[in-house]
Every structure is written in structure tokens, then in C-alpha cells.
Amino acid sequence: MDVHHPAMRDTAQAPAPAPATPTTSIGTAFLALVAAGLVVWAQHDDSQADTRHRAAAEQAHVEAAEERRAAAAARACEPGTTPAWIDSTTVQCLRAR
């Protein structure tokens, strides 16, 4: 076999690499879109956790305020009377009949 013959040299050489195909660009775009979607999803999940945390803190604050209010009413009224709040700062002690 004569590899020095021009016809043989053409067949022995490897073909030139193909230019970038559209599928490579589409694949890259798809991966970028998936990555962006994961970032958005992760941030959304964090915001839900933050909302739940705020709601739990608000509930604890309300419960503590109710306990303080009940303790204040108990100190203000004599035993055997029932406290009745007239407004946010005034309590009236009612006797049972």
C-alpha cells in the first residue's frame, strides 16, 4: 500500500472536526435554564421558611401578652371576683351573684 500516493493520503487523513452544532448551544441553554430554576426554587423555599418563622414568633408574642394580661387582672381583682376588661388598660372586677 502506497501511503505517499495523493489519493491514499486523502483517505488516511482524519476528517476535519465538524463546526459547533445547534444541539450544543441548545444543551447549554437548557442547563443554564435548569440552574436558574434551581436558584429561584431555593430562594422560594427560604422565603416560606422565613414566613413560617415570623408566624410562630408572632404567635408566641400574642400568647405572652395574653398571659401578662391575665396575670395583671388576677393581681387587680380580689379572690372570688371575675376580671372583665373594659378597654386595653382598664379592668373591672365583677362579683358572682
Secondary structure by P-SEA (a helix, b strand, c coil): cccccaaaaaaacccccccccaaaaaaaaaaaaaaaaaaaaaaaaaaaaaaaaaaaaaaaaaaaaaaaaaaaaaaaccccbbbbbccccbbbbbbcc
